[in-house]
Amino acid sequence: MTPLVRSILMVFVASVIGSLGMAFLKKGATHVTRSLFSFLNPPLLFGIVLFLGSSVFYALGIKDGQLSVLYPFVSLGYVWGLLWAKLFFNEAVT
């Protein structure tokens, strides 16, 4: 596997993980109240962990690749986000 293909795969995986983090943040945000401890709910914390994990994959992916080629793959996270919004929250795709 060439370094560019490996980089593309890493950034692609990062976009999926990051978009799942977005979904878990939304799920966890429904449990947030005025209490500071309400931010310690498992879905919200898992969403944060997923975002951090996706950052690791992004960093590893762009290390050996060209940012001008890889960065458009970052926008796939928004496409995944639309899919998760429909599947997990039954939101309309507009």
C-alpha positions in Angstrom: 0.0 0.0 0.0 1.4 3.4 -1.0 1.8 6.1 1.6 -0.9 8.2 -0.2 -3.4 5.4 -0.1 -2.6 4.7 3.6 -3.1 8.4 4.3 -6.4 8.5 2.5 -7.6 5.5 4.5 -6.5 7.1 7.8 -8.3 10.3 7.0 -11.4 8.4 5.8 -11.5 6.4 9.1 -11.0 9.7 11.0 -14.0 11.2 9.3 -16.2 8.3 10.3 -15.0 8.3 13.9 -15.3 12.0 14.2 -18.8 12.0 12.8 -19.8 9.3 15.3 -18.3 11.5 18.0 -20.7 14.2 16.8 -23.7 11.9 17.1 -22.7 10.9 20.6 -22.2 14.5 21.6 -25.7 15.2 20.5 -27.0 12.2 22.4 -25.1 13.2 25.5 -26.2 16.9 25.2 -29.8 15.9 25.8 -28.8 14.9 29.4 -27.0 18.2 30.1 -28.7 20.4 32.7 -27.6 23.4 34.8 -25.5 21.0 36.9 -21.8 20.9 36.0 -21.9 17.1 36.8 -24.4 16.5 34.1 -21.5 16.9 31.6 -20.1 13.7 32.9 -22.8 11.5 31.2 -21.4 8.5 29.3 -22.6 9.4 25.8 -21.1 12.9 26.0 -17.8 11.6 27.4 -17.7 8.9 24.7 -18.3 11.5 22.0 -15.3 13.5 23.3 -13.2 10.3 23.3 -14.2 9.7 19.7 -13.3 13.2 18.7 -9.9 12.8 20.3 -9.5 9.4 18.6 -10.3 10.9 15.2 -7.7 13.6 15.8 -5.1 10.9 16.2 -6.1 9.3 12.9 -6.1 12.7 11.2 -2.6 13.5 12.4 -1.3 10.1 11.3 -3.0 10.4 8.0 -1.7 13.9 7.1 1.8 13.0 8.3 2.7 11.3 5.0 0.1 12.7 2.6 -0.6 15.9 0.8 -3.0 18.1 2.6 -4.5 19.4 -0.7 -5.5 15.8 -1.5 -6.5 14.7 2.0 -8.4 17.7 3.3 -11.4 17.1 1.0 -11.9 13.8 2.7 -12.4 15.6 6.0 -15.7 17.0 4.6 -17.0 13.4 4.4 -17.5 13.7 8.1 -20.5 16.0 7.4 -21.9 13.4 5.0 -21.6 10.7 7.7 -23.1 13.2 10.2 -26.2 13.4 7.9 -26.5 9.7 7.8 -26.1 9.3 11.6 -28.7 12.1 12.2 -31.2 10.2 10.1 -30.4 6.7 11.5 -30.0 7.6 15.2 -32.3 10.6 15.7 -34.7 10.2 12.8 -33.9 13.8 11.7 -34.9 15.0 8.2 -32.2 15.1 5.7 -32.5 18.6 4.2 
